[in-house]
Amino acid sequence: MSQQTSTWVRDSGVTVTGPDDVYIGTQLQDSDKPAFRRIAEDQLHRLRYVLVAPPRMGEARAVLADTGTVILDDRSAAARVLLHEHHRDSGVFHELLPGEEEELSLQDPALVGTGDQLLLDLSAADDRRWAAAQADLPALRKAVHEQRAHLVVLMPTRGILDPGLQYCRVVLEQPPGFGVLRRHLRLHGVPPEQYLRPDGTVTGFLTPNRPMREIAEFADLVRRAREAGQPGDGFGQWCEAAWRARNNGRREAAALVTKLREAPQRALMIAVSMLHGSHADVVHRAAEQLLSALGHPTSPLLGTARYSRANAAMCGWRSTARGQGTRLSCPASSNVRNRGTRPPGALQ
């Protein structure tokens, strides 16, 4: 059985608590006070392989190298790849968690270690949280410079950036959908002579501005169809099967909406769907905001782990511990999003 151990040390010495990774810093990190979320190295390698560099990616690289900071508009995969390209032996890759319970302030220099690669994801932040984070960014960037670290900030799509930080911002464009799909299919082992052929199902699926997440999910459905298909089937049959599976999932999502009768349950379902795989605190906060927008009283149980597990079991959601907290995901989440669900009507 493999065991992974993290070790933190004071200035006065080193204490090794296990055979694997040892992280050396100048501050003692309390085990019950999470300051960041670590990301597995193999996950970053895989992401770098599968990412199709969007237009202006080179500009983002240059800004990050020159200033130590680049601010993007909700391009999570590109942000992680940019930071991973600055991986050094002296630093670690981690995601900051501003605003969460017992979280360190962004002004705290203990957040930044020598050579660290920091991701600050504020893409889902409301105006208040975004304004508060911007006020703390100068102190955070100062610590980043002093530690020769690198920082990528994901700002809200409709957020307003301080004029003094505009020189750090790069607006990445969306890469071609066909290229993204082919990269994922290649990763899944589909032969190029199959996916390079024109296919009507693929052409119909790859509409303009199709989210990258949905393209990755469709590629995985193609992989499953290939594995479950007949020996004589080809790429066209696999894509048709993937399309049918995707549509069946939409019907499951419609049934799930009908099954949930209480407004807090529906609010949580919509929040999980729109923030698939996000930290549980972020999902619960979004659900509360949906209820507040309708003038519906929030449930005192909404933000509890017990409530999350109960609804996850009833609805087929996954509640998993990852990094420094619980994340919620829904197998039919993309189908709920693709149904064009309007939160107020769905809650009512």
C-alpha positions in Angstrom: 0.0 0.0 0.0 1.4 3.4 -1.0 1.4 6.2 1.5 2.0 9.9 0.7 3.1 12.3 3.4 3.4 16.0 3.6 5.9 17.5 6.0 6.1 21.2 7.1 9.1 22.6 9.0 10.0 25.6 11.1 13.0 27.7 10.5 14.8 25.9 13.3 14.9 22.4 11.7 13.3 19.7 9.6 11.1 16.8 10.8 10.4 14.0 8.3 7.1 12.2 8.9 7.1 9.7 6.0 9.0 8.3 3.1 7.6 10.4 0.3 7.3 14.1 -0.4 8.9 16.6 1.9 7.9 20.3 1.6 10.2 22.8 3.2 9.0 26.3 4.0 9.6 29.1 6.5 6.1 28.9 8.1 4.4 26.1 10.1 1.1 25.2 8.4 -1.6 24.1 10.9 -3.1 20.8 9.8 -6.6 22.1 10.6 -6.3 25.4 8.8 -6.2 24.8 5.0 -4.4 27.5 3.1 -4.6 25.9 -0.4 -5.6 23.0 -2.5 -2.8 20.8 -4.0 -3.2 19.4 -7.5 -1.7 16.0 -8.5 1.3 16.2 -10.8 0.0 13.5 -13.2 -3.3 15.5 -13.6 -1.3 18.5 -14.7 0.8 16.5 -17.1 -2.4 15.1 -18.7 -4.0 18.5 -18.9 -0.9 19.9 -20.6 -1.0 17.1 -23.2 -4.7 17.5 -24.0 -4.9 21.3 -24.0 -5.2 22.9 -27.4 -3.5 26.3 -27.0 -6.1 29.0 -27.5 -5.2 32.1 -29.5 -3.1 34.6 -27.5 -1.7 31.9 -25.3 1.7 33.1 -26.2 0.9 36.6 -25.0 -0.3 35.2 -21.7 3.0 33.3 -21.3 4.9 36.5 -21.9 2.9 38.5 -19.4 3.3 35.8 -16.8 7.0 35.6 -17.4 7.5 39.4 -17.3 5.3 40.4 -14.4 4.8 37.2 -12.4 1.0 37.6 -12.8 -1.5 37.1 -15.6 -5.2 37.7 -15.3 -7.5 35.6 -17.5 -11.2 35.4 -18.1 -12.3 31.9 -16.9 -9.9 29.7 -18.7 -9.2 27.2 -16.0 -7.3 24.6 -18.1 -5.1 27.2 -19.8 -4.4 28.8 -16.4 -3.2 25.4 -14.9 -1.0 24.7 -18.0 0.6 28.2 -17.8 1.5 27.6 -14.2 2.7 24.1 -14.8 5.2 25.4 -17.4 6.9 27.4 -14.6 7.3 24.3 -12.4 10.6 24.3 -10.5 12.1 22.0 -7.9 11.8 24.7 -5.2 8.1 25.4 -5.5 4.7 23.7 -5.5 1.5 24.1 -7.5 -1.5 25.0 -5.4 -4.9 26.7 -5.7 -5.7 29.5 -3.2 -9.2 29.3 -1.6 -10.1 32.9 -0.7 -13.2 33.5 1.4 -13.6 29.9 2.7 -13.9 29.2 6.4 -10.5 29.5 8.3 -8.8 30.5 5.1 -5.7 32.7 5.2 -6.1 36.2 3.9 -4.7 36.9 0.5 -2.5 39.5 2.2 -0.8 36.9 4.3 2.7 36.3 3.0 2.6 32.7 4.3 0.5 31.8 1.3 3.4 32.1 -1.0 6.5 29.9 -0.9 9.7 30.2 -3.0 9.0 29.3 -6.6 5.3 28.4 -6.0 2.8 28.4 -8.8 -0.5 29.9 -7.5 -4.0 29.7 -9.0 -6.6 32.2 -7.7 -9.9 31.2 -9.3 -12.5 33.9 -8.8 -14.5 33.1 -12.0 -17.6 32.4 -9.9 -17.1 35.3 -7.4 -19.8 37.9 -7.0 -19.1 41.6 -7.1 -18.4 41.9 -3.4 -15.9 39.0 -3.4 -14.2 40.2 -6.6 -13.8 43.7 -5.2 -12.4 42.4 -2.0 -9.9 40.2 -3.8 -8.8 43.0 -6.0 -8.0 45.1 -2.9 -5.8 42.3 -1.7 -4.0 41.6 -5.0 -1.2 44.2 -4.5 -0.1 42.5 -1.3 -0.3 39.1 -2.8 1.6 40.1 -5.9 4.3 41.7 -3.7 4.8 38.3 -2.0 4.8 36.6 -5.3 7.6 38.8 -6.6 9.6 38.4 -3.4 9.4 34.6 -3.6 10.0 34.5 -7.3 6.7 32.7 -7.7 4.0 32.9 -10.4 0.3 33.8 -10.1 -2.7 33.3 -12.4 -6.0 34.9 -11.6 -9.3 33.9 -13.1 -11.6 36.8 -13.0 -15.4 36.8 -13.3 -16.6 37.0 -16.9 -18.5 40.3 -16.3 -16.1 41.5 -13.6 -14.6 45.0 -13.8 -10.8 45.0 -13.5 -8.9 47.9 -11.8 -7.2 50.0 -14.4 -3.9 49.6 -12.6 -4.0 45.9 -13.3 -5.1 45.9 -16.9 -1.5 45.4 -18.1 -1.6 41.9 -16.5 -4.8 40.9 -18.3 -5.0 38.7 -21.4 -8.3 37.7 -23.0 -7.8 34.2 -24.4 -10.0 33.3 -27.3 -11.6 29.9 -27.7 -9.6 27.2 -29.6 -11.2 25.4 -32.6 -13.7 22.8 -31.4 -12.6 20.2 -34.0 -9.0 20.5 -32.7 -10.1 20.1 -29.1 -12.2 17.0 -29.9 -9.5 15.4 -31.9 -6.9 15.9 -29.1 -9.2 14.2 -26.6 -10.0 11.4 -29.0 -6.3 10.8 -29.6 -5.8 10.7 -25.8 -8.5 8.0 -25.6 -6.7 5.9 -28.2 -9.0 6.4 -31.1 -7.0 5.9 -34.4 -6.5 9.1 -36.4 -7.8 7.5 -39.6 -11.1 7.3 -37.8 -11.6 10.7 -36.3 -10.0 12.6 -39.2 -12.9 11.6 -41.5 -15.8 14.1 -41.9 -18.8 13.1 -39.8 -22.3 14.7 -39.7 -22.8 14.0 -36.0 -19.6 15.7 -35.0 -20.4 18.7 -37.3 -23.8 19.1 -35.7 -22.4 18.8 -32.2 -19.5 21.3 -32.6 -21.6 24.4 -32.7 -19.9 27.8 -32.3 -18.8 28.5 -28.7 -19.4 25.0 -27.5 -17.9 24.8 -24.0 -14.6 22.9 -23.8 -16.0 20.8 -21.0 -18.8 19.5 -23.2 -16.4 18.6 -26.0 -14.3 16.6 -23.5 -17.5 14.8 -22.2 -18.6 14.0 -25.8 -15.1 12.5 -26.6 -15.4 10.3 -23.5 -18.8 9.1 -24.7 -17.3 8.3 -28.1 -14.6 6.3 -26.2 -17.3 4.3 -24.3 -19.2 3.7 -27.5 -16.1 2.3 -29.2 -15.4 0.0 -26.3 -18.9 -1.3 -26.2 -19.5 -1.4 -30.0 -19.4 -4.3 -32.5 -16.2 -5.2 -34.3 -17.4 -3.8 -37.6 -18.4 -0.4 -36.2 -16.5 2.7 -37.2 -16.3 6.3 -36.1 -19.7 7.2 -37.5 -21.4 4.5 -35.4 -19.5 5.5 -32.3 -20.5 9.2 -32.6 -24.1 8.3 -33.2 -24.1 6.1 -30.1 -22.4 9.0 -28.1 -25.1 11.4 -29.3 -27.9 9.1 -28.2 -26.3 8.6 -24.8 -26.0 12.3 -24.4 -29.7 12.8 -25.3 -30.7 10.0 -22.9 -28.9 11.9 -20.2 -31.0 14.9 -20.9 -34.1 12.9 -20.2 -32.6 11.7 -17.0 -32.0 15.4 -16.0 -35.6 16.2 -16.8 -36.8 13.4 -14.6 -34.4 14.6 -11.8 -36.0 18.0 -11.9 -39.4 16.5 -11.5 -38.3 14.3 -8.7 -37.0 17.1 -6.5 -40.1 18.9 -5.1 -38.5 21.4 -2.6 -37.0 24.7 -3.7 -33.7 24.2 -1.7 -33.2 20.8 -3.3 -33.7 22.3 -6.8 -31.5 25.2 -6.0 -28.7 22.8 -4.9 -29.2 20.7 -8.1 -28.9 23.7 -10.3 -25.8 24.9 -8.4 -24.2 21.5 -8.7 -24.9 21.4 -12.4 -23.6 24.8 -13.2 -20.5 24.4 -10.9 -19.8 20.8 -11.6 -16.9 19.5 -9.5 -16.5 22.7 -7.6 -15.8 23.0 -3.9 -18.9 22.3 -1.7 -18.8 25.7 -0.1 -19.0 27.4 -3.6 -21.9 25.2 -4.6 -23.8 25.9 -1.4 -23.2 29.6 -1.6 -24.6 29.6 -5.2 -27.7 27.7 -4.1 -28.3 30.2 -1.3 -28.0 33.1 -3.8 -30.5 31.4 -6.2 -33.0 31.1 -3.3 -32.4 34.7 -2.2 -33.0 36.0 -5.8 -36.5 34.5 -5.6 -37.1 35.8 -2.1 -37.3 32.2 -0.8 -35.9 31.6 2.7 -32.7 29.6 2.7 -32.7 26.3 4.5 -30.5 26.1 7.7 -29.4 22.7 6.5 -28.4 23.8 3.0 -24.8 24.4 3.8 -24.2 21.3 5.9 -22.3 18.2 4.9 -25.2 16.0 6.2 -27.6 17.7 3.8 -25.1 17.4 0.9 -24.7 13.7 1.5 -28.4 13.1 1.8 -29.2 14.8 -1.4 -26.2 13.3 -3.2 -27.5 9.8 -2.3 -31.0 10.6 -3.4 -30.1 12.3 -6.7 -27.1 10.1 -7.7 -24.7 13.0 -7.2 -21.1 12.3 -6.2 -19.8 13.9 -3.0 -16.0 13.4 -2.9 -13.2 14.5 -0.7 -10.4 16.1 -2.8 -7.5 18.2 -1.7 -8.6 20.3 1.2 -12.4 19.9 1.0 -15.5 18.2 -0.4 -16.5 18.6 -4.0 -19.9 18.0 -5.5 -20.5 16.6 -9.0 -23.5 15.3 -10.9 -23.3 12.6 -13.6 -26.0 14.4 -15.5 -24.7 17.9 -14.8 -23.9 18.7 -18.4 -27.4 17.6 -19.4 -29.0 19.9 -16.9 -26.8 22.7 -18.3 -27.6 21.8 -21.9 -31.4 21.8 -21.3 -31.2 25.6 -21.0 -32.5 25.4 -17.5 -33.6 28.8 -16.2 -33.0 28.8 -12.4 -36.0 30.9 -11.3 -38.5 28.8 -13.2 -36.9 25.6 -12.2 -37.0 26.5 -8.6 -40.7 27.5 -8.8 
